[in-house]
């Protein structure tokens, strides 16, 4: 697990993003193709976090919230 919760100083209130764990890189890439085909805005990725090596994909939900796989 990359982290359960991370807190950062900010002048803005709220949650920066919510992470959902997936089992494999195949799950992440299938999701990327699906989200792209549905016109969902990809915020960042797919990629790999330099500190942990964890793979990621950030995308915007219909409510404007950012989610991560």
PDB file with SEQRES, HELIX, SHEET and CRYST1 records, atoms N, CA, C and O in Angstrom:
SEQRES   1 A   69  UNK UNK UNK UNK UNK UNK UNK UNK UNK UNK UNK UNK UNK          
SEQRES   2 A   69  UNK UNK UNK UNK UNK UNK UNK UNK UNK UNK UNK UNK UNK          
SEQRES   3 A   69  UNK UNK UNK UNK UNK UNK UNK UNK UNK UNK UNK UNK UNK          
SEQRES   4 A   69  UNK UNK UNK UNK UNK UNK UNK UNK UNK UNK UNK UNK UNK          
SEQRES   5 A   69  UNK UNK UNK UNK UNK UNK UNK UNK UNK UNK UNK UNK UNK          
SEQRES   6 A   69  UNK UNK UNK UNK                                              
HELIX    1 AA1 UNK A   25  UNK A   37  1                                  13    
SHEET    1 AA1 4 UNK A  18  UNK A  19  0                                        
SHEET    2 AA1 4 UNK A  66  UNK A  68  1                                        
SHEET    3 AA1 4 UNK A  55  UNK A  60 -1                                        
SHEET    4 AA1 4 UNK A  42  UNK A  48 -1                                        
CRYST1    1.000    1.000    1.000  90.00  90.00  90.00 P 1           1          
ATOM      1  N   UNK A   1       0.850  -1.179   0.000  1.00  0.00           N  
ATOM      2  CA  UNK A   1       0.000   0.000   0.000  1.00  0.00           C  
ATOM      3  C   UNK A   1       0.890   1.234   0.000  1.00  0.00           C  
ATOM      4  O   UNK A   1       1.825   1.346   0.793  1.00  0.00           O  
ATOM      5  N   UNK A   2       0.585   2.148  -0.894  1.00  0.00           N  
ATOM      6  CA  UNK A   2       1.347   3.391  -1.017  1.00  0.00           C  
ATOM      7  C   UNK A   2       1.224   4.214   0.262  1.00  0.00           C  
ATOM      8  O   UNK A   2       2.237   4.574   0.861  1.00  0.00           O  
ATOM      9  N   UNK A   3       0.004   4.515   0.686  1.00  0.00           N  
ATOM     10  CA  UNK A   3      -0.286   5.168   1.963  1.00  0.00           C  
ATOM     11  C   UNK A   3      -1.783   5.085   2.214  1.00  0.00           C  
ATOM     12  O   UNK A   3      -2.571   4.946   1.278  1.00  0.00           O  
ATOM     13  N   UNK A   4      -2.172   5.172   3.485  1.00  0.00           N  
ATOM     14  CA  UNK A   4      -3.597   5.150   3.833  1.00  0.00           C  
ATOM     15  C   UNK A   4      -4.167   6.559   3.855  1.00  0.00           C  
ATOM     16  O   UNK A   4      -5.298   6.790   3.428  1.00  0.00           O  
ATOM     17  N   UNK A   5      -3.379   7.493   4.353  1.00  0.00           N  
ATOM     18  CA  UNK A   5      -3.783   8.902   4.349  1.00  0.00           C  
ATOM     19  C   UNK A   5      -2.512   9.750   4.299  1.00  0.00           C  
ATOM     20  O   UNK A   5      -1.507   9.419   4.928  1.00  0.00           O  
ATOM     21  N   UNK A   6      -2.571  10.819   3.562  1.00  0.00           N  
ATOM     22  CA  UNK A   6      -1.448  11.753   3.480  1.00  0.00           C  
ATOM     23  C   UNK A   6      -2.004  13.150   3.686  1.00  0.00           C  
ATOM     24  O   UNK A   6      -2.981  13.542   3.049  1.00  0.00           O  
ATOM     25  N   UNK A   7      -1.378  13.891   4.573  1.00  0.00           N  
ATOM     26  CA  UNK A   7      -1.818  15.254   4.868  1.00  0.00           C  
ATOM     27  C   UNK A   7      -0.731  16.235   4.450  1.00  0.00           C  
ATOM     28  O   UNK A   7       0.451  16.032   4.728  1.00  0.00           O  
ATOM     29  N   UNK A   8      -1.148  17.291   3.783  1.00  0.00           N  
ATOM     30  CA  UNK A   8      -0.219  18.298   3.301  1.00  0.00           C  
ATOM     31  C   UNK A   8      -0.720  19.679   3.701  1.00  0.00           C  
ATOM     32  O   UNK A   8      -1.931  19.902   3.726  1.00  0.00           O  
ATOM     33  N   UNK A   9       0.178  20.616   4.016  1.00  0.00           N  
ATOM     34  CA  UNK A   9      -0.263  21.973   4.304  1.00  0.00           C  
ATOM     35  C   UNK A   9      -0.846  22.626   3.053  1.00  0.00           C  
ATOM     36  O   UNK A   9      -0.326  22.452   1.950  1.00  0.00           O  
ATOM     37  N   UNK A  10      -1.914  23.368   3.235  1.00  0.00           N  
ATOM     38  CA  UNK A  10      -2.553  24.040   2.104  1.00  0.00           C  
ATOM     39  C   UNK A  10      -3.382  25.211   2.609  1.00  0.00           C  
ATOM     40  O   UNK A  10      -3.718  25.286   3.791  1.00  0.00           O  
ATOM     41  N   UNK A  11      -3.699  26.100   1.722  1.00  0.00           N  
ATOM     42  CA  UNK A  11      -4.595  27.206   2.067  1.00  0.00           C  
ATOM     43  C   UNK A  11      -6.027  26.874   1.662  1.00  0.00           C  
ATOM     44  O   UNK A  11      -6.945  27.648   1.931  1.00  0.00           O  
ATOM     45  N   UNK A  12      -6.217  25.738   1.023  1.00  0.00           N  
ATOM     46  CA  UNK A  12      -7.517  25.319   0.514  1.00  0.00           C  
ATOM     47  C   UNK A  12      -8.062  24.158   1.336  1.00  0.00           C  
ATOM     48  O   UNK A  12      -7.325  23.228   1.663  1.00  0.00           O  
ATOM     49  N   UNK A  13      -9.332  24.207   1.668  1.00  0.00           N  
ATOM     50  CA  UNK A  13      -9.952  23.110   2.405  1.00  0.00           C  
ATOM     51  C   UNK A  13     -10.419  22.013   1.476  1.00  0.00           C  
ATOM     52  O   UNK A  13     -10.667  22.261   0.296  1.00  0.00           O  
ATOM     53  N   UNK A  14     -10.541  20.809   1.991  1.00  0.00           N  
ATOM     54  CA  UNK A  14     -11.108  19.719   1.202  1.00  0.00           C  
ATOM     55  C   UNK A  14     -10.152  18.570   0.981  1.00  0.00           C  
ATOM     56  O   UNK A  14      -9.051  18.528   1.530  1.00  0.00           O  
ATOM     57  N   UNK A  15     -10.602  17.645   0.165  1.00  0.00           N  
ATOM     58  CA  UNK A  15      -9.843  16.443  -0.160  1.00  0.00           C  
ATOM     59  C   UNK A  15      -9.224  16.623  -1.542  1.00  0.00           C  
ATOM     60  O   UNK A  15      -9.902  17.041  -2.480  1.00  0.00           O  
ATOM     61  N   UNK A  16      -7.939  16.306  -1.665  1.00  0.00           N  
ATOM     62  CA  UNK A  16      -7.250  16.476  -2.949  1.00  0.00           C  
ATOM     63  C   UNK A  16      -7.617  15.359  -3.914  1.00  0.00           C  
ATOM     64  O   UNK A  16      -7.898  15.625  -5.082  1.00  0.00           O  
ATOM     65  N   UNK A  17      -7.618  14.110  -3.445  1.00  0.00           N  
ATOM     66  CA  UNK A  17      -8.064  12.992  -4.278  1.00  0.00           C  
ATOM     67  C   UNK A  17      -8.326  11.768  -3.407  1.00  0.00           C  
ATOM     68  O   UNK A  17      -7.897  11.703  -2.255  1.00  0.00           O  
ATOM     69  N   UNK A  18      -9.037  10.801  -3.980  1.00  0.00           N  
ATOM     70  CA  UNK A  18      -9.332   9.539  -3.304  1.00  0.00           C  
ATOM     71  C   UNK A  18      -8.727   8.421  -4.143  1.00  0.00           C  
ATOM     72  O   UNK A  18      -8.887   8.389  -5.363  1.00  0.00           O  
ATOM     73  N   UNK A  19      -8.030   7.506  -3.476  1.00  0.00           N  
ATOM     74  CA  UNK A  19      -7.361   6.394  -4.150  1.00  0.00           C  
ATOM     75  C   UNK A  19      -8.150   5.108  -3.982  1.00  0.00           C  
ATOM     76  O   UNK A  19      -8.676   4.820  -2.907  1.00  0.00           O  
ATOM     77  N   UNK A  20      -8.224   4.337  -5.061  1.00  0.00           N  
ATOM     78  CA  UNK A  20      -8.817   2.999  -5.031  1.00  0.00           C  
ATOM     79  C   UNK A  20      -7.752   2.020  -5.505  1.00  0.00           C  
ATOM     80  O   UNK A  20      -7.212   2.173  -6.601  1.00  0.00           O  
ATOM     81  N   UNK A  21      -7.447   1.016  -4.689  1.00  0.00           N  
ATOM     82  CA  UNK A  21      -6.439   0.023  -5.046  1.00  0.00           C  
ATOM     83  C   UNK A  21      -6.988  -0.932  -6.104  1.00  0.00           C  
ATOM     84  O   UNK A  21      -8.147  -1.342  -6.033  1.00  0.00           O  
ATOM     85  N   UNK A  22      -6.166  -1.279  -7.073  1.00  0.00           N  
ATOM     86  CA  UNK A  22      -6.510  -2.303  -8.057  1.00  0.00           C  
ATOM     87  C   UNK A  22      -5.457  -3.401  -7.961  1.00  0.00           C  
ATOM     88  O   UNK A  22      -4.369  -3.193  -7.425  1.00  0.00           O  
ATOM     89  N   UNK A  23      -5.796  -4.563  -8.487  1.00  0.00           N  
ATOM     90  CA  UNK A  23      -4.929  -5.723  -8.298  1.00  0.00           C  
ATOM     91  C   UNK A  23      -3.683  -5.711  -9.179  1.00  0.00           C  
ATOM     92  O   UNK A  23      -2.608  -6.128  -8.747  1.00  0.00           O  
ATOM     93  N   UNK A  24      -3.829  -5.230 -10.415  1.00  0.00           N  
ATOM     94  CA  UNK A  24      -2.692  -5.370 -11.332  1.00  0.00           C  
ATOM     95  C   UNK A  24      -2.609  -4.192 -12.308  1.00  0.00           C  
ATOM     96  O   UNK A  24      -3.520  -3.371 -12.412  1.00  0.00           O  
ATOM     97  N   UNK A  25      -1.477  -4.146 -13.016  1.00  0.00           N  
ATOM     98  CA  UNK A  25      -1.301  -3.146 -14.060  1.00  0.00           C  
ATOM     99  C   UNK A  25      -2.336  -3.356 -15.165  1.00  0.00           C  
ATOM    100  O   UNK A  25      -2.752  -2.396 -15.813  1.00  0.00           O  
ATOM    101  N   UNK A  26      -2.753  -4.601 -15.383  1.00  0.00           N  
ATOM    102  CA  UNK A  26      -3.793  -4.876 -16.385  1.00  0.00           C  
ATOM    103  C   UNK A  26      -5.103  -4.189 -16.008  1.00  0.00           C  
ATOM    104  O   UNK A  26      -5.781  -3.632 -16.870  1.00  0.00           O  
ATOM    105  N   UNK A  27      -5.462  -4.226 -14.721  1.00  0.00           N  
ATOM    106  CA  UNK A  27      -6.673  -3.537 -14.263  1.00  0.00           C  
ATOM    107  C   UNK A  27      -6.564  -2.038 -14.508  1.00  0.00           C  
ATOM    108  O   UNK A  27      -7.514  -1.403 -14.968  1.00  0.00           O  
ATOM    109  N   UNK A  28      -5.401  -1.482 -14.198  1.00  0.00           N  
ATOM    110  CA  UNK A  28      -5.189  -0.042 -14.365  1.00  0.00           C  
ATOM    111  C   UNK A  28      -5.287   0.353 -15.839  1.00  0.00           C  
ATOM    112  O   UNK A  28      -5.934   1.345 -16.173  1.00  0.00           O  
ATOM    113  N   UNK A  29      -4.650  -0.416 -16.716  1.00  0.00           N  
ATOM    114  CA  UNK A  29      -4.658  -0.068 -18.140  1.00  0.00           C  
ATOM    115  C   UNK A  29      -6.027  -0.305 -18.777  1.00  0.00           C  
ATOM    116  O   UNK A  29      -6.435   0.474 -19.639  1.00  0.00           O  
ATOM    117  N   UNK A  30      -6.743  -1.349 -18.381  1.00  0.00           N  
ATOM    118  CA  UNK A  30      -8.113  -1.538 -18.876  1.00  0.00           C  
ATOM    119  C   UNK A  30      -8.981  -0.353 -18.481  1.00  0.00           C  
ATOM    120  O   UNK A  30      -9.802   0.121 -19.266  1.00  0.00           O  
ATOM    121  N   UNK A  31      -8.787   0.120 -17.247  1.00  0.00           N  
ATOM    122  CA  UNK A  31      -9.547   1.283 -16.777  1.00  0.00           C  
ATOM    123  C   UNK A  31      -9.184   2.524 -17.589  1.00  0.00           C  
ATOM    124  O   UNK A  31     -10.063   3.314 -17.935  1.00  0.00           O  
ATOM    125  N   UNK A  32      -7.894   2.704 -17.897  1.00  0.00           N  
ATOM    126  CA  UNK A  32      -7.457   3.857 -18.678  1.00  0.00           C  
ATOM    127  C   UNK A  32      -8.133   3.858 -20.045  1.00  0.00           C  
ATOM    128  O   UNK A  32      -8.660   4.885 -20.473  1.00  0.00           O  
ATOM    129  N   UNK A  33      -8.124   2.719 -20.735  1.00  0.00           N  
ATOM    130  CA  UNK A  33      -8.775   2.629 -22.045  1.00  0.00           C  
ATOM    131  C   UNK A  33     -10.278   2.885 -21.936  1.00  0.00           C  
ATOM    132  O   UNK A  33     -10.850   3.602 -22.757  1.00  0.00           O  
ATOM    133  N   UNK A  34     -10.907   2.301 -20.930  1.00  0.00           N  
ATOM    134  CA  UNK A  34     -12.347   2.499 -20.734  1.00  0.00           C  
ATOM    135  C   UNK A  34     -12.671   3.967 -20.479  1.00  0.00           C  
ATOM    136  O   UNK A  34     -13.566   4.528 -21.110  1.00  0.00           O  
ATOM    137  N   UNK A  35     -11.937   4.592 -19.548  1.00  0.00           N  
ATOM    138  CA  UNK A  35     -12.197   5.993 -19.208  1.00  0.00           C  
ATOM    139  C   UNK A  35     -11.977   6.908 -20.416  1.00  0.00           C  
ATOM    140  O   UNK A  35     -12.780   7.807 -20.665  1.00  0.00           O  
ATOM    141  N   UNK A  36     -10.887   6.683 -21.172  1.00  0.00           N  
ATOM    142  CA  UNK A  36     -10.625   7.479 -22.377  1.00  0.00           C  
ATOM    143  C   UNK A  36     -11.766   7.329 -23.375  1.00  0.00           C  
ATOM    144  O   UNK A  36     -12.223   8.323 -23.940  1.00  0.00           O  
ATOM    145  N   UNK A  37     -12.235   6.101 -23.601  1.00  0.00           N  
ATOM    146  CA  UNK A  37     -13.329   5.861 -24.550  1.00  0.00           C  
ATOM    147  C   UNK A  37     -14.632   6.503 -24.106  1.00  0.00           C  
ATOM    148  O   UNK A  37     -15.479   6.822 -24.941  1.00  0.00           O  
ATOM    149  N   UNK A  38     -14.806   6.696 -22.806  1.00  0.00           N  
ATOM    150  CA  UNK A  38     -16.015   7.314 -22.276  1.00  0.00           C  
ATOM    151  C   UNK A  38     -15.898   8.839 -22.198  1.00  0.00           C  
ATOM    152  O   UNK A  38     -16.845   9.512 -21.791  1.00  0.00           O  
ATOM    153  N   UNK A  39     -14.743   9.384 -22.586  1.00  0.00           N  
ATOM    154  CA  UNK A  39     -14.550  10.837 -22.567  1.00  0.00           C  
ATOM    155  C   UNK A  39     -14.245  11.405 -21.187  1.00  0.00           C  
ATOM    156  O   UNK A  39     -14.396  12.605 -20.960  1.00  0.00           O  
ATOM    157  N   UNK A  40     -13.819  10.550 -20.271  1.00  0.00           N  
ATOM    158  CA  UNK A  40     -13.471  11.007 -18.918  1.00  0.00           C  
ATOM    159  C   UNK A  40     -12.119  11.701 -18.979  1.00  0.00           C  
ATOM    160  O   UNK A  40     -11.197  11.221 -19.639  1.00  0.00           O  
ATOM    161  N   UNK A  41     -12.001  12.827 -18.292  1.00  0.00           N  
ATOM    162  CA  UNK A  41     -10.744  13.591 -18.280  1.00  0.00           C  
ATOM    163  C   UNK A  41      -9.698  12.876 -17.425  1.00  0.00           C  
ATOM    164  O   UNK A  41      -9.900  12.663 -16.230  1.00  0.00           O  
ATOM    165  N   UNK A  42      -8.583  12.509 -18.050  1.00  0.00           N  
ATOM    166  CA  UNK A  42      -7.453  11.923 -17.333  1.00  0.00           C  
ATOM    167  C   UNK A  42      -6.617  13.083 -16.803  1.00  0.00           C  
ATOM    168  O   UNK A  42      -6.172  13.937 -17.570  1.00  0.00           O  
ATOM    169  N   UNK A  43      -6.408  13.111 -15.507  1.00  0.00           N  
ATOM    170  CA  UNK A  43      -5.684  14.212 -14.870  1.00  0.00           C  
ATOM    171  C   UNK A  43      -4.175  13.978 -14.926  1.00  0.00           C  
ATOM    172  O   UNK A  43      -3.405  14.909 -15.166  1.00  0.00           O  
ATOM    173  N   UNK A  44      -3.751  12.712 -14.700  1.00  0.00           N  
ATOM    174  CA  UNK A  44      -2.319  12.416 -14.625  1.00  0.00           C  
ATOM    175  C   UNK A  44      -2.127  10.912 -14.781  1.00  0.00           C  
ATOM    176  O   UNK A  44      -2.793  10.121 -14.113  1.00  0.00           O  
ATOM    177  N   UNK A  45      -1.218  10.524 -15.660  1.00  0.00           N  
ATOM    178  CA  UNK A  45      -0.916   9.112 -15.801  1.00  0.00           C  
ATOM    179  C   UNK A  45      -1.482   8.533 -17.082  1.00  0.00           C  
ATOM    180  O   UNK A  45      -2.026   9.257 -17.916  1.00  0.00           O  
ATOM    181  N   UNK A  46      -1.354   7.230 -17.234  1.00  0.00           N  
ATOM    182  CA  UNK A  46      -0.790   6.318 -16.242  1.00  0.00           C  
ATOM    183  C   UNK A  46       0.705   6.557 -16.042  1.00  0.00           C  
ATOM    184  O   UNK A  46       1.408   7.034 -16.933  1.00  0.00           O  
ATOM    185  N   UNK A  47       1.155   6.214 -14.860  1.00  0.00           N  
ATOM    186  CA  UNK A  47       2.556   6.428 -14.512  1.00  0.00           C  
ATOM    187  C   UNK A  47       2.937   5.649 -13.278  1.00  0.00           C  
ATOM    188  O   UNK A  47       2.230   4.738 -12.846  1.00  0.00           O  
ATOM    189  N   UNK A  48       4.082   6.031 -12.714  1.00  0.00           N  
ATOM    190  CA  UNK A  48       4.612   5.348 -11.534  1.00  0.00           C  
ATOM    191  C   UNK A  48       5.103   6.408 -10.555  1.00  0.00           C  
ATOM    192  O   UNK A  48       5.847   7.311 -10.935  1.00  0.00           O  
ATOM    193  N   UNK A  49       4.685   6.297  -9.295  1.00  0.00           N  
ATOM    194  CA  UNK A  49       5.159   7.224  -8.266  1.00  0.00           C  
ATOM    195  C   UNK A  49       6.648   6.964  -8.008  1.00  0.00           C  
ATOM    196  O   UNK A  49       7.031   5.823  -7.753  1.00  0.00           O  
ATOM    197  N   UNK A  50       7.493   8.000  -8.070  1.00  0.00           N  
ATOM    198  CA  UNK A  50       8.932   7.783  -7.909  1.00  0.00           C  
ATOM    199  C   UNK A  50       9.324   7.269  -6.519  1.00  0.00           C  
ATOM    200  O   UNK A  50      10.259   6.478  -6.397  1.00  0.00           O  
ATOM    201  N   UNK A  51       8.631   7.702  -5.490  1.00  0.00           N  
ATOM    202  CA  UNK A  51       9.038   7.311  -4.137  1.00  0.00           C  
ATOM    203  C   UNK A  51       8.679   5.872  -3.791  1.00  0.00           C  
ATOM    204  O   UNK A  51       9.454   5.193  -3.118  1.00  0.00           O  
ATOM    205  N   UNK A  52       7.528   5.397  -4.235  1.00  0.00           N  
ATOM    206  CA  UNK A  52       7.075   4.052  -3.869  1.00  0.00           C  
ATOM    207  C   UNK A  52       7.148   3.059  -5.029  1.00  0.00           C  
ATOM    208  O   UNK A  52       7.164   1.849  -4.803  1.00  0.00           O  
ATOM    209  N   UNK A  53       7.191   3.550  -6.253  1.00  0.00           N  
ATOM    210  CA  UNK A  53       7.144   2.658  -7.404  1.00  0.00           C  
ATOM    211  C   UNK A  53       5.729   2.218  -7.756  1.00  0.00           C  
ATOM    212  O   UNK A  53       5.531   1.478  -8.720  1.00  0.00           O  
ATOM    213  N   UNK A  54       4.746   2.666  -6.983  1.00  0.00           N  
ATOM    214  CA  UNK A  54       3.353   2.287  -7.236  1.00  0.00           C  
ATOM    215  C   UNK A  54       2.878   2.897  -8.554  1.00  0.00           C  
ATOM    216  O   UNK A  54       3.175   4.052  -8.860  1.00  0.00           O  
ATOM    217  N   UNK A  55       2.150   2.117  -9.312  1.00  0.00           N  
ATOM    218  CA  UNK A  55       1.573   2.620 -10.562  1.00  0.00           C  
ATOM    219  C   UNK A  55       0.306   3.401 -10.253  1.00  0.00           C  
ATOM    220  O   UNK A  55      -0.374   3.129  -9.263  1.00  0.00           O  
ATOM    221  N   UNK A  56      -0.013   4.386 -11.115  1.00  0.00           N  
ATOM    222  CA  UNK A  56      -1.172   5.231 -10.831  1.00  0.00           C  
ATOM    223  C   UNK A  56      -1.866   5.681 -12.101  1.00  0.00           C  
ATOM    224  O   UNK A  56      -1.308   5.645 -13.198  1.00  0.00           O  
ATOM    225  N   UNK A  57      -3.094   6.103 -11.910  1.00  0.00           N  
ATOM    226  CA  UNK A  57      -3.897   6.762 -12.935  1.00  0.00           C  
ATOM    227  C   UNK A  57      -4.862   7.677 -12.200  1.00  0.00           C  
ATOM    228  O   UNK A  57      -5.692   7.207 -11.422  1.00  0.00           O  
ATOM    229  N   UNK A  58      -4.760   8.979 -12.438  1.00  0.00           N  
ATOM    230  CA  UNK A  58      -5.658   9.960 -11.828  1.00  0.00           C  
ATOM    231  C   UNK A  58      -6.673  10.399 -12.874  1.00  0.00           C  
ATOM    232  O   UNK A  58      -6.312  10.697 -14.013  1.00  0.00           O  
ATOM    233  N   UNK A  59      -7.935  10.438 -12.487  1.00  0.00           N  
ATOM    234  CA  UNK A  59      -8.976  10.862 -13.409  1.00  0.00           C  
ATOM    235  C   UNK A  59     -10.043  11.648 -12.663  1.00  0.00           C  
ATOM    236  O   UNK A  59     -10.174  11.541 -11.444  1.00  0.00           O  
ATOM    237  N   UNK A  60     -10.807  12.444 -13.415  1.00  0.00           N  
ATOM    238  CA  UNK A  60     -11.837  13.297 -12.817  1.00  0.00           C  
ATOM    239  C   UNK A  60     -13.191  12.600 -12.877  1.00  0.00           C  
ATOM    240  O   UNK A  60     -13.617  12.125 -13.929  1.00  0.00           O  
ATOM    241  N   UNK A  61     -13.858  12.551 -11.724  1.00  0.00           N  
ATOM    242  CA  UNK A  61     -15.197  11.976 -11.662  1.00  0.00           C  
ATOM    243  C   UNK A  61     -16.243  12.978 -12.125  1.00  0.00           C  
ATOM    244  O   UNK A  61     -15.930  14.146 -12.358  1.00  0.00           O  
ATOM    245  N   UNK A  62     -17.474  12.529 -12.259  1.00  0.00           N  
ATOM    246  CA  UNK A  62     -18.541  13.412 -12.750  1.00  0.00           C  
ATOM    247  C   UNK A  62     -18.832  14.580 -11.817  1.00  0.00           C  
ATOM    248  O   UNK A  62     -19.432  15.574 -12.226  1.00  0.00           O  
ATOM    249  N   UNK A  63     -18.404  14.456 -10.559  1.00  0.00           N  
ATOM    250  CA  UNK A  63     -18.623  15.509  -9.566  1.00  0.00           C  
ATOM    251  C   UNK A  63     -17.456  16.490  -9.493  1.00  0.00           C  
ATOM    252  O   UNK A  63     -17.468  17.414  -8.679  1.00  0.00           O  
ATOM    253  N   UNK A  64     -16.438  16.289 -10.353  1.00  0.00           N  
ATOM    254  CA  UNK A  64     -15.259  17.153 -10.349  1.00  0.00           C  
ATOM    255  C   UNK A  64     -14.176  16.676  -9.386  1.00  0.00           C  
ATOM    256  O   UNK A  64     -13.076  17.227  -9.375  1.00  0.00           O  
ATOM    257  N   UNK A  65     -14.472  15.661  -8.581  1.00  0.00           N  
ATOM    258  CA  UNK A  65     -13.512  15.093  -7.644  1.00  0.00           C  
ATOM    259  C   UNK A  65     -12.478  14.293  -8.425  1.00  0.00           C  
ATOM    260  O   UNK A  65     -12.807  13.684  -9.443  1.00  0.00           O  
ATOM    261  N   UNK A  66     -11.222  14.288  -7.955  1.00  0.00           N  
ATOM    262  CA  UNK A  66     -10.171  13.515  -8.596  1.00  0.00           C  
ATOM    263  C   UNK A  66     -10.053  12.168  -7.877  1.00  0.00           C  
ATOM    264  O   UNK A  66     -10.014  12.097  -6.649  1.00  0.00           O  
ATOM    265  N   UNK A  67      -9.996  11.112  -8.677  1.00  0.00           N  
ATOM    266  CA  UNK A  67      -9.838   9.748  -8.167  1.00  0.00           C  
ATOM    267  C   UNK A  67      -8.553   9.156  -8.725  1.00  0.00           C  
ATOM    268  O   UNK A  67      -8.076   9.549  -9.790  1.00  0.00           O  
ATOM    269  N   UNK A  68      -8.002   8.199  -7.977  1.00  0.00           N  
ATOM    270  CA  UNK A  68      -6.765   7.549  -8.395  1.00  0.00           C  
ATOM    271  C   UNK A  68      -6.927   6.039  -8.311  1.00  0.00           C  
ATOM    272  O   UNK A  68      -7.489   5.509  -7.353  1.00  0.00           O  
ATOM    273  N   UNK A  69      -6.425   5.363  -9.329  1.00  0.00           N  
ATOM    274  CA  UNK A  69      -6.251   3.903  -9.267  1.00  0.00           C  
ATOM    275  C   UNK A  69      -4.777   3.664  -9.107  1.00  0.00           C  
ATOM    276  O   UNK A  69      -4.343   2.515  -9.028  1.00  0.00           O  
TER     277      UNK A  69                                                      
END                                                                             
